[in-house]
Amino acid sequence: MYFATPERNGADSVTTTAFRSVADYLTQDASQILNEWWDAIKKQSPSFAELEKLRNPIRYHEQSLELIIKALHADSPAEQAGLREQVTRMAREMAGERLRQGFLLKDILLSLSVFRGAVIDSVGRMLTDPRWQAIPVNVLHMEKRVNEAIDIQIASVAEAYMNARDAIIRHREEMLRFHNYQLVKLNDLAARMGESLMITEVMNAAAEALCEMAELSAGAVAIKGKTDQAPLVHSEYGHTGCSPAILEWLNSPFFQELSEGIVTSTRPLIVSNTEEDSRFSHAATFGVKSLLCVPLRTADKVIGVLYGIDYIARDFSPHEINLILTFANQAALAVENAQLFTESQQSYEELQELDKMKDEFVSIASHEIRTPLALIKGYSSTLLRFDLKLSAEKQQKFINGIDDAANRLVNLINNLLSVSRIESGRFKINPQPVNVREGIKNAVGVFQGQLGDHELVLHLPNDDMRARCNRDQFEQVLTNLISNAIKYSPAGGAITVSATHLLGSGGEGASEKVEIRVSDQGTGIPQEHLGRIFEKFYRVETGLTRKTQGTGLGLYICKSIVSSYGGEIWAESVPGEGTTFIIQLPVWKVEAEPAG
């Protein structure tokens, strides 16, 4: 039953009854109205229909028809006002969603226009029914009422669409301005980090820039060491706003393990609220509520971790995270550049020092060669003069002088040849059992005529203890050490050479070693130089060394030879009391012959 029975109490009651009858008819005809609308929209705008198919093509037009039906039922001003609020809400929802989905306003209005035609066609079908003619209501007035309801919807949708579009445009403009501001700020902070190549200044600037950009309470930069250990925060620089307790926390084993995971995965860790993460339950001790751990990644590696700390719980938006990641990459580049600059400066200084030592070596080596040659030349020229009648004692003295000078020259040449072989990789070892007692006596015998006022004291083993070395190289090591002891000891000082058989902790036969000590009573070596005295060309600058000639190669050669045979050499010294050089070499092992 589509039509209500008209009341005869007047024209208004008849009209109201007619509107309700139309509303009831439209309710019954809803499926056909929607089908006709969909068929028509597919013909008039296929592209719109294809896009609409991906959404919910019926939803909003069902709501539209429902509101038209309610408009035909609304009699009182209160009902009509309430209906307008519903139309406005529907229009806002529809316009906002359609705008986000990419529909243009003309497409939405086209769809509503086609829908209007489907509704009017439905009303027309109703008017062809003979029963409708029994109700004395103007047909045009009826269509006008339907059109008014649709016009209100179209106007509301159009207004809501424009308002939503304007709001989106304003929001996008604000976001664009904000993003531009942040990018300008990011560039400014990056430029600030790049103002210096000093590693301390760059790391301080990175920590401060992170806090300024992300509005954090504290920040720190943890850098990996040269041996790839976990990133650590330096206690003196590379952080801002961090208390000593927080610095200790960031360098704790927990954070070392955490940072190693970040370095390995190259993914940031973002903790918005440490109270909700059981791993950071102890963070409350330091008042830390939010935490950022971002890898410092360069083109080919991760060099450390950037820590951001806040004392309030806060969420980080995707844009903030992307900005922080971008900043971390720029900070990593600045830190890497500073590291490379620092390394290049150190290398440059080392090269300068090496060049200086080489120049000094050339000068000293030339002098060391010329001095014995001059002595040999002088003594031999004197001996060759037939006009001079020299006593036998004087001749022997000259001959001894020639021999001593020749020994010094041989020793120097041996050292130069040894350095050449070591540097070129041509230094070869030839392990053999070296009789320690004989080797020491041979080395000491070279200096019999050069001791002057020095006293040479020997403490040698009675047995034929043998070391794993090479006889010539063993004696060369001892010759260099005894020569140094003579040169750097004051007149009358004692020089002691001793040898001892050391047993390993497991008893005889377990890690046995031969220990040889060469001690003097000289001025000693300051502790800060003991670690470098075995470097090539290195000489400790003291009043005595400046007066004493030397190439700076002897100890370098000693260490190279001893190390080649699996031994160790080091020095112990007390300034003002003297120095002792200790050599430890493996004992020569002879495999027992099988029983016959």
C-alpha positions in Angstrom: 0.0 0.0 0.0 1.9 3.1 -1.3 -0.6 5.8 -0.4 -2.2 6.9 2.9 -5.9 7.6 2.9 -6.3 11.4 2.5 -8.0 13.3 5.3 -10.8 15.7 4.4 -10.2 18.3 7.1 -8.6 20.8 4.8 -5.9 21.4 2.2 -3.0 21.2 4.6 -3.9 17.9 5.9 -4.4 16.6 2.3 -0.9 17.9 1.4 0.7 16.4 4.4 -0.9 13.1 3.6 0.3 13.3 0.0 3.9 14.1 1.0 3.9 11.1 3.3 2.5 8.9 0.6 5.3 10.0 -1.7 7.8 9.3 1.1 6.4 5.8 1.5 6.5 5.2 -2.2 10.1 6.3 -2.4 11.0 3.9 0.4 9.4 1.0 -1.4 11.1 2.1 -4.7 14.6 2.7 -3.2 16.2 -0.3 -4.9 15.1 0.7 -8.4 16.1 4.4 -7.7 19.6 3.3 -6.8 19.9 0.9 -9.7 18.7 3.6 -12.2 21.2 6.1 -10.7 24.1 3.6 -11.0 23.2 2.6 -14.6 23.0 6.3 -15.5 26.3 7.3 -13.8 28.1 4.5 -15.6 26.9 5.9 -18.9 27.5 9.6 -18.2 30.9 9.3 -16.4 32.6 5.9 -16.8 35.8 7.1 -15.2 33.9 8.3 -12.1 32.0 5.0 -12.0 35.2 3.0 -12.0 36.6 5.1 -9.2 33.3 4.9 -7.3 33.3 1.1 -7.6 36.4 0.9 -5.5 34.6 2.6 -2.7 31.0 2.1 -1.5 28.9 3.5 -4.3 25.5 2.9 -2.5 26.3 4.2 1.0 26.0 7.9 0.6 23.1 7.8 -1.9 21.1 5.6 0.5 21.6 8.2 3.1 20.6 10.9 0.6 17.3 9.1 -0.2 16.6 8.6 3.5 17.1 12.3 4.1 14.7 13.1 1.2 12.1 10.8 2.7 12.6 12.5 6.1 12.1 15.9 4.4 8.7 14.8 3.0 7.7 13.7 6.6 9.0 16.9 8.3 6.0 19.2 9.1 7.1 21.3 12.0 9.9 23.9 12.1 11.7 21.8 14.8 11.6 18.7 12.5 12.9 20.7 9.6 15.8 22.2 11.7 16.8 18.8 13.0 16.7 17.5 9.4 19.0 20.3 8.3 21.6 19.3 11.0 21.5 15.7 9.7 21.9 16.9 6.1 24.9 19.0 7.2 26.6 16.1 9.1 26.0 13.8 6.1 27.4 16.5 3.7 30.5 17.0 5.8 31.2 13.3 6.1 30.6 12.7 2.5 32.6 15.7 1.3 35.6 14.9 3.6 35.8 11.3 2.7 35.3 11.9 -1.1 38.0 14.6 -0.9 40.5 12.2 0.7 39.6 9.6 -1.9 40.5 12.0 -4.7 37.0 12.9 -6.1 36.5 16.3 -7.6 33.6 18.5 -6.7 32.2 18.4 -10.2 32.1 14.6 -10.0 30.2 14.7 -6.7 27.7 17.2 -8.0 27.2 15.2 -11.2 26.5 12.1 -9.1 23.9 14.0 -7.0 22.3 15.5 -10.2 21.9 12.1 -11.7 20.5 10.8 -8.4 18.0 13.7 -8.5 16.8 12.5 -11.9 16.3 9.0 -10.6 14.3 10.2 -7.6 12.1 12.5 -9.8 11.5 9.6 -12.2 10.3 7.5 -9.3 7.9 10.3 -8.3 6.7 10.4 -11.9 6.0 6.7 -11.8 3.9 7.2 -8.8 1.9 10.1 -10.4 0.9 7.8 -13.3 -1.0 5.6 -10.8 -4.8 6.3 -11.1 -5.1 6.4 -7.3 -2.8 9.4 -7.1 -5.3 11.5 -9.2 -7.9 11.1 -6.4 -5.7 13.4 -4.2 -6.2 17.1 -5.2 -2.6 18.2 -4.8 -0.6 20.2 -7.4 1.9 17.9 -9.0 4.4 20.7 -9.6 4.2 21.5 -5.9 5.1 17.9 -5.1 8.1 17.9 -7.4 9.2 21.2 -6.0 9.3 19.8 -2.5 11.4 16.9 -3.6 13.8 19.2 -5.5 14.1 21.5 -2.6 15.2 18.5 -0.4 17.8 17.5 -3.0 19.0 21.1 -3.5 19.6 21.5 0.2 21.8 18.4 0.1 23.7 19.6 -3.0 24.3 23.0 -1.5 25.4 21.5 1.8 27.8 19.0 0.1 29.3 21.8 -2.1 29.8 24.0 1.0 31.3 21.2 3.0 33.5 20.1 0.2 34.9 23.7 -0.2 35.4 24.1 3.5 37.1 20.7 3.8 39.3 21.5 0.8 40.3 24.9 2.3 41.0 23.3 5.6 43.2 20.7 4.0 45.0 23.4 1.9 45.6 25.5 5.1 46.8 22.4 6.9 49.2 21.5 4.1 50.4 25.1 3.9 51.1 25.1 7.6 52.8 21.7 7.5 54.8 22.9 4.5 55.9 26.0 6.3 56.8 24.0 9.4 58.7 21.4 7.3 60.5 24.2 5.5 61.4 25.7 8.8 62.7 22.4 10.1 64.7 21.8 7.0 66.3 25.3 7.2 67.0 24.6 10.8 68.5 21.2 9.9 70.7 22.8 7.3 71.8 25.4 9.8 72.6 22.8 12.4 74.5 20.7 9.8 76.5 23.8 8.8 77.2 24.5 12.4 78.6 20.9 12.8 80.7 21.5 9.7 82.3 24.7 10.9 85.1 22.8 12.6 87.1 19.6 11.9 88.2 19.2 15.5 86.6 16.0 16.7 85.7 17.4 20.1 84.0 20.4 18.7 82.1 18.4 16.1 80.8 15.9 18.6 79.7 18.7 21.0 77.9 20.5 18.2 76.2 17.2 17.2 74.8 16.6 20.7 73.7 20.2 21.1 72.1 20.3 17.6 70.1 17.1 18.3 68.6 18.6 21.5 67.8 21.9 19.7 66.2 20.3 16.7 64.1 17.6 18.5 63.5 19.7 21.6 65.2 17.1 23.9 66.5 17.5 27.4 69.9 15.8 26.8 71.9 14.2 24.0 75.1 12.3 23.6 77.3 10.9 20.8 78.8 7.4 21.2 81.6 6.4 18.8 83.1 3.0 18.1 86.7 2.5 18.8 89.4 1.5 16.4 89.2 -2.1 17.4 85.4 -2.2 16.7 84.4 -2.3 20.4 80.9 -1.1 21.4 80.2 2.6 21.0 81.1 4.7 24.1 80.4 8.3 25.1 83.5 10.2 26.0 83.4 11.6 29.5 84.9 15.0 28.5 83.0 15.8 25.2 80.3 14.7 22.8 77.3 15.2 25.1 75.1 18.0 26.6 72.6 18.0 29.5 73.9 14.6 30.7 74.7 14.1 34.4 77.7 11.9 35.3 75.2 9.2 36.4 73.6 9.2 32.9 77.0 9.1 31.2 77.9 6.1 33.3 74.5 4.5 32.4 75.0 5.1 28.7 78.4 3.4 28.9 77.1 0.5 31.1 77.3 -3.1 29.8 73.5 -2.9 29.1 73.9 0.0 26.7 77.0 -1.5 25.2 75.0 -4.6 24.2 72.1 -2.4 23.1 74.3 -0.2 21.0 76.0 -3.2 19.4 72.5 -4.4 18.3 71.7 -1.0 16.8 75.0 -0.9 15.0 74.5 -4.4 13.6 70.8 -3.9 12.5 71.4 -0.2 11.5 67.8 0.4 12.8 66.9 3.1 15.4 65.4 2.3 18.8 62.6 4.7 19.9 61.2 4.4 23.4 58.3 6.9 24.0 57.8 5.9 27.6 60.5 4.0 29.4 58.0 3.0 32.2 56.2 0.9 29.6 59.3 -0.9 28.5 60.6 -3.5 31.0 64.2 -3.2 29.5 64.4 0.4 30.8 62.8 -0.1 34.3 66.0 1.4 35.8 65.6 4.6 33.7 63.4 6.1 36.4 66.5 6.3 38.6 67.9 8.9 36.3 64.5 10.6 35.5 64.6 9.5 31.9 61.2 9.0 30.4 61.8 9.0 26.6 64.9 7.7 24.7 66.2 7.8 21.2 69.0 5.5 20.0 69.8 6.3 16.3 72.7 4.7 14.3 75.3 7.1 13.0 75.6 5.7 9.5 77.9 6.8 6.7 78.0 5.5 3.2 79.6 2.1 4.0 79.5 1.6 7.8 78.0 2.6 11.1 80.5 4.6 13.2 78.4 5.0 16.4 75.1 5.8 18.0 73.3 9.1 18.7 71.4 9.2 22.0 68.5 11.5 22.7 67.0 11.8 26.2 63.9 13.5 27.5 62.6 13.8 31.0 59.0 13.6 29.9 57.2 10.8 28.1 56.5 11.8 24.5 55.6 10.4 21.1 57.7 11.1 18.1 55.8 11.6 14.8 56.9 9.9 11.6 58.1 13.3 10.3 60.1 13.9 13.5 61.7 10.5 13.2 62.6 11.0 9.5 64.1 14.4 10.4 66.2 12.9 13.2 67.4 10.1 10.9 68.4 12.6 8.3 70.2 14.7 11.0 71.9 11.5 12.2 73.3 10.8 8.7 74.6 14.4 8.5 76.1 14.1 12.0 77.8 10.8 11.0 79.3 12.5 8.0 80.6 15.4 10.1 82.1 13.1 12.7 83.7 10.8 10.1 85.2 13.9 8.4 86.6 15.0 11.8 88.0 11.6 12.5 89.7 11.5 9.1 91.1 15.0 9.7 92.4 14.0 13.1 94.0 10.8 11.7 95.5 12.8 8.8 96.9 15.3 11.2 98.4 12.5 13.4 99.8 10.8 10.3 101.3 14.2 9.1 102.8 14.8 12.5 104.2 11.2 12.6 105.6 11.7 9.1 107.2 15.0 10.1 108.7 13.3 13.1 109.9 10.4 11.0 111.4 12.8 8.4 113.2 14.7 11.2 114.5 11.4 12.7 115.6 10.3 9.2 117.5 13.6 8.7 119.1 13.2 12.1 119.9 9.5 11.2 121.6 10.5 7.9 123.6 13.1 9.8 124.5 10.8 12.6 125.2 7.8 10.4 127.5 9.9 8.2 129.4 11.0 11.4 129.4 7.5 12.7 131.0 6.2 9.5 133.4 9.1 9.1 134.7 8.9 12.7 136.1 5.3 12.6 137.3 5.9 9.0 139.1 9.0 10.1 140.8 7.1 12.9 141.8 4.2 10.6 143.1 6.7 8.1 145.0 8.7 10.7 146.6 5.7 12.5 147.5 3.9 9.2 148.9 7.1 7.6 151.1 7.6 10.7 152.3 4.0 10.7 153.2 4.2 7.0 155.5 7.2 7.5 159.1 5.9 7.3 160.5 9.1 8.6 158.8 8.6 12.0 160.5 6.2 14.4 157.6 4.9 16.7 158.2 2.7 19.7 156.7 -0.8 19.7 154.3 0.3 22.4 153.1 3.3 20.3 152.7 1.1 17.2 150.7 -1.4 19.1 148.4 1.4 20.4 147.8 2.6 16.8 147.1 -0.9 15.6 144.6 -1.4 18.4 143.0 1.9 17.5 142.7 0.7 13.9 141.1 -2.6 15.1 138.7 -0.8 17.4 137.6 1.6 14.7 137.2 -1.2 12.2 135.0 -3.1 14.8 132.8 0.0 15.2 132.5 0.3 11.5 131.7 -3.3 11.0 129.1 -3.1 13.8 127.5 0.0 12.1 127.4 -1.6 8.7 125.9 -4.8 10.2 123.2 -2.7 11.7 122.5 -0.9 8.5 122.3 -4.2 6.5 120.0 -5.7 9.2 117.6 -2.7 8.9 117.6 -3.0 5.1 116.8 -6.7 5.3 114.1 -6.2 7.9 112.4 -3.3 6.0 112.5 -5.2 2.7 111.2 -8.4 4.1 114.5 -10.2 3.3 115.4 -10.8 6.9 115.7 -14.6 7.4 116.0 -16.6 10.6 118.2 -19.6 10.9 117.4 -21.2 14.3 120.2 -23.1 15.9 121.3 -24.0 19.4 123.3 -21.0 20.6 125.7 -21.6 23.6 124.7 -18.6 25.8 127.9 -18.6 27.8 130.1 -18.5 24.6 127.9 -16.0 22.8 128.1 -13.5 25.7 131.9 -13.9 26.0 132.3 -13.3 22.2 130.1 -10.2 22.4 132.0 -8.8 25.4 135.3 -9.6 23.8 134.6 -7.0 21.1 134.8 -4.2 23.7 137.9 -5.2 25.5 139.8 -2.2 24.2 136.8 0.2 24.5 135.8 -0.1 28.2 137.9 2.8 29.4 137.1 3.4 33.0 134.0 1.2 32.9 133.9 -2.1 34.8 132.3 -5.1 33.0 130.8 -7.7 35.4 129.7 -11.1 34.1 127.3 -13.6 35.8 127.2 -16.6 33.5 125.9 -20.1 34.0 128.3 -23.0 34.5 126.4 -25.3 32.2 126.2 -25.2 28.4 122.7 -23.6 28.4 121.5 -23.2 24.8 119.0 -20.7 23.4 117.0 -21.0 20.2 118.4 -18.2 18.0 121.2 -17.7 15.5 124.8 -17.3 16.8 125.7 -14.2 14.7 122.4 -12.5 15.3 122.5 -13.4 19.1 125.9 -11.8 19.4 124.7 -8.8 17.3 121.9 -8.2 19.8 124.3 -8.3 22.8 126.8 -6.2 21.0 124.2 -3.4 20.5 123.0 -3.6 24.1 126.6 -3.6 25.6 127.6 -0.7 23.3 124.6 1.4 24.5 125.5 0.6 28.1 129.0 1.8 27.6 128.0 5.0 25.7 125.3 6.0 28.2 127.1 5.1 31.5 129.2 7.6 33.3 132.9 7.0 33.7 133.7 4.3 36.3 130.2 2.9 36.1 129.7 -0.9 36.2 128.1 -2.7 33.4 126.6 -6.1 34.3 125.7 -8.9 31.9 124.0 -12.0 33.4 122.2 -15.1 32.1 119.6 -17.3 33.9 117.8 -20.5 33.1 114.0 -20.0 33.7 111.7 -22.9 34.1 108.0 -22.8 33.2 105.2 -23.0 35.7 104.8 -26.7 34.9 108.3 -27.5 36.0 111.4 -28.5 34.0 110.7 -28.9 30.3 107.6 -26.7 30.3 108.1 -23.4 28.5 111.8 -23.1 29.5 113.5 -19.8 28.7 116.9 -18.2 28.7 116.9 -14.8 30.3 119.8 -12.4 29.7 120.1 -9.0 31.4 122.4 -6.1 30.5 122.4 -3.4 33.2 124.2 -0.1 33.5 124.5 2.7 36.1 123.6 5.5 33.7 121.1 8.3 34.0 118.2 6.0 33.2 115.3 6.4 30.8 112.1 8.3 31.8 109.0 6.1 32.0 107.2 7.9 29.2 109.9 6.9 26.7 110.2 3.2 27.6 107.4 2.3 25.2 109.1 3.9 22.2 112.8 3.2 22.6 112.5 0.1 20.3 111.1 2.3 17.4 113.3 2.9 14.4 115.3 6.2 14.7 113.9 7.0 18.1 116.3 8.5 20.6 115.5 9.8 24.1 116.5 13.5 24.2 118.6 14.1 27.4 121.8 16.0 28.1 123.8 12.8 27.8 122.2 11.5 24.6 122.7 14.8 22.8 126.5 14.5 23.5 126.5 10.8 22.5 126.4 9.7 18.9 124.1 6.9 17.8 121.9 6.0 14.8 118.7 5.1 16.7 118.7 1.7 15.0 120.3 -0.6 17.5 117.3 -1.3 19.8 115.0 -1.6 16.8 117.2 -4.3 15.4 117.4 -6.0 18.7 113.7 -6.2 19.0 113.2 -7.4 15.4 115.8 -10.3 15.9 114.5 -11.4 19.3 110.9 -11.3 18.2 111.7 -13.4 15.1 112.9 -16.2 17.3 109.8 -16.2 19.5 111.5 -14.2 22.3 110.8 -10.9 24.1 112.9 -7.9 24.9 112.0 -4.9 27.2 113.6 -2.3 29.4 113.3 -1.5 33.1 114.7 1.8 34.3 114.9 4.1 37.3 115.9 7.6 36.4 119.3 8.4 38.0 120.0 4.8 38.9 120.4 3.1 35.5 118.7 0.9 33.0 118.4 -2.9 32.6 117.5 -4.5 29.2 116.0 -8.0 29.6 115.9 -10.6 26.8 114.0 -13.9 27.0 114.6 -16.5 24.4 113.2 -20.1 24.2 115.5 -22.9 25.3 116.7 -25.1 22.4 114.9 -28.4 22.5 116.5 -31.6 21.3 114.1 -34.4 20.5 115.1 -37.6 22.3 116.3 -40.3 20.0 114.1 -43.4 19.9 115.5 -46.4 21.8 117.3 -48.8 19.5 
